[in-house]
Amino acid sequence: MQQLNKKLKIPLYHQLYEIFRDQIKVGKWKPGDLISPETELMVQFDVSRNTIREVMDILVNEGLIYRQQGRGSFVSHPTMEQGLVRIINFTDDMRQRGFTASSQVLSAELSPASDEIASKLDIYPGEELGILRRLRLGNQEPMSVEESYFIHRFAPGYLNRHDYSTTSLRDALLTDYQVNWSRAKQIIRAISAPREIAGLLQTPHHAPLLFIDRVTYSDRDIPIEFLKIYYRGDRYSLFNELHS
């Protein structure tokens, strides 16, 4: 690896930043690689801990590396773009990117609709909802947390019919109950990661997340599901193509 030249007028932190950045850009440091500890880098480049940390902070801010508490710093994967022009399930999204999708069911239960969710689904508060919470992973790395609130009377008993860690909720509802997704309305905003969500996504508490709340309509144009999705801000970007 290239070494620092202390005779140059270029600051040491900037030289080191260029070295680390080049290692990532040319693929010598690959996505997911653990970067050497600060103490090793200090010895290797004969610089202070503050210099190492300054460089690492810049790389984190640029999205080239990320930190995991208690584990160290890792090379980031390329940011994933998700289009906003059609409804696509997580498994298909990951497959298109060359990732292996998997899910962990966090909870599955029936619960009365709150005032907030009832207003979004145009139902009375207290109506029974099926609530399914899942952690979504790509190549075993946490990508998002999804919370689905589905009007239970449209598919009674659906939560107990399948293992939704391996079965698509959308496919199961279509096959078993002829419930077909037609369109959706969603709101996207940036939020700070709540403590529980941060732990599930293996990101720092208050790390930036992309948050989506979405109301999905059936082919009869009836709202049937309210969905909350928490995306890791260091892994996802959302795009749309606009025409004049």
Backbone hydrogen bonds, N-H to C=O, Kabsch-Sander energy under -0.5 kcal/mol:
donor,donor_aa,acceptor,acceptor_aa,energy
6,K,4,L,-0.6
8,L,5,N,-1.3
15,Q,11,P,-2.1
16,L,12,L,-2.7
17,Y,13,Y,-2.3
18,E,14,H,-2.2
19,I,15,Q,-2.0
20,F,16,L,-2.7
21,R,17,Y,-2.9
22,D,18,E,-2.3
23,Q,19,I,-2.1
24,I,20,F,-1.6
25,K,21,R,-2.8
26,V,22,D,-2.5
27,G,24,I,-0.9
28,K,23,Q,-1.2
29,W,23,Q,-2.7
30,K,28,K,-0.6
32,G,75,V,-2.9
33,D,30,K,-2.7
35,I,73,S,-3.0
41,L,37,P,-2.1
42,M,38,E,-2.7
43,V,39,T,-1.6
44,Q,40,E,-2.7
45,F,41,L,-2.3
46,D,42,M,-1.1
47,V,42,M,-1.3
52,I,48,S,-1.8
53,R,49,R,-2.7
54,E,50,N,-2.3
55,V,51,T,-2.1
56,M,52,I,-2.5
57,D,53,R,-2.4
58,I,54,E,-1.7
59,L,55,V,-2.2
60,V,56,M,-2.3
61,N,57,D,-2.4
62,E,58,I,-1.6
63,G,60,V,-1.5
64,L,59,L,-2.3
65,I,59,L,-1.1
66,Y,74,F,-2.3
68,Q,72,G,-2.7
71,R,68,Q,-2.4
72,G,68,Q,-2.3
74,F,66,Y,-2.9
75,V,33,D,-2.1
76,S,64,L,-2.4
80,M,235,R,-4.1
82,Q,237,S,-2.3
84,L,239,F,-1.0
93,D,89,N,-2.3
94,M,90,F,-2.6
95,R,91,T,-2.4
96,Q,92,D,-2.2
97,R,93,D,-0.9
97,R,94,M,-0.6
98,G,95,R,-1.3
99,F,94,M,-2.6
101,A,99,F,-0.6
102,S,137,L,-2.1
103,S,165,S,-0.7
104,Q,135,L,-2.2
106,L,104,Q,-0.6
106,L,133,R,-3.0
107,S,133,R,-1.4
109,E,131,I,-2.2
111,S,129,L,-2.2
113,A,127,E,-2.2
118,A,114,S,-2.7
119,S,115,D,-1.9
120,K,116,E,-1.4
121,L,117,I,-2.1
122,D,118,A,-0.7
123,I,118,A,-2.3
126,G,113,A,-2.2
127,E,124,Y,-1.9
129,L,111,S,-2.5
130,G,150,F,-3.0
131,I,109,E,-3.4
131,I,129,L,-0.6
132,L,130,G,-0.6
132,L,148,S,-2.1
133,R,107,S,-2.6
134,R,146,E,-2.5
135,L,104,Q,-2.8
136,R,134,R,-0.5
136,R,144,S,-3.2
137,L,102,S,-2.9
138,G,141,E,-2.4
139,N,100,T,-3.0
140,Q,100,T,-0.5
141,E,138,G,-1.7
143,M,136,R,-3.2
144,S,136,R,-1.5
145,V,230,Y,-1.8
146,E,134,R,-2.8
147,E,228,K,-2.8
148,S,132,L,-2.8
149,Y,226,F,-2.9
150,F,130,G,-2.7
150,F,148,S,-0.6
151,I,224,I,-2.2
152,H,128,E,-1.7
152,H,150,F,-0.6
154,F,151,I,-1.4
155,A,152,H,-1.7
158,Y,155,A,-2.0
160,N,157,G,-1.2
161,R,158,Y,-1.2
162,H,158,Y,-0.6
164,Y,162,H,-0.9
166,T,163,D,-1.7
167,T,163,D,-1.4
172,A,168,S,-2.4
173,L,169,L,-2.4
174,L,170,R,-1.8
175,T,171,D,-2.6
176,D,172,A,-2.9
177,Y,173,L,-1.6
178,Q,174,L,-1.1
179,V,173,L,-2.0
180,N,178,Q,-0.7
182,S,217,Y,-3.0
183,R,217,Y,-1.0
185,K,215,V,-2.4
187,I,213,D,-2.4
189,R,211,F,-2.4
191,I,209,L,-2.1
193,A,207,A,-2.4
198,A,194,P,-2.9
199,G,195,R,-2.1
200,L,196,E,-2.0
201,L,197,I,-2.4
202,Q,198,A,-0.8
203,T,198,A,-2.3
206,H,193,A,-2.2
207,A,204,P,-2.3
209,L,191,I,-2.8
210,L,231,Y,-2.0
211,F,189,R,-3.1
211,F,209,L,-0.6
212,I,229,I,-2.4
213,D,187,I,-2.1
214,R,227,L,-2.7
215,V,185,K,-3.0
216,T,214,R,-0.5
216,T,225,E,-2.6
217,Y,183,R,-3.2
218,S,222,I,-2.5
219,D,180,N,-1.0
221,D,218,S,-2.2
224,I,216,T,-2.8
225,E,216,T,-1.4
226,F,149,Y,-2.6
227,L,214,R,-3.0
228,K,147,E,-2.6
229,I,212,I,-2.5
230,Y,145,V,-2.7
231,Y,210,L,-3.3
231,Y,229,I,-0.6
232,R,143,M,-2.1
233,G,208,P,-1.4
235,R,232,R,-1.4
236,Y,232,R,-1.4
237,S,80,M,-3.2
239,F,82,Q,-2.1
242,L,240,N,-0.5
